[in-house]
């Protein structure tokens, strides 16, 4: 998605990302936190990065090609 001046960087909402939705977060400079307009998630930059890394676990084998299936 294109960066639209929402904050320092373009972060995905961890709560929406868990449900396979690609929603960008907005940055509130007064509170110094990110928020999602879809699911009411709010958090600091550290929280957003930490939860997004947890969600990325499901995509660790995305680029690995499996050619042998040994179910015996």
Secondary structure, DSSP 8 states (H G I E B T S, - for coil): ----SSSSS--B-HHHHHTT---B-EEETTTTEEE-TTT--EE-HHHHHHHHHHHGGGGTTTT---------
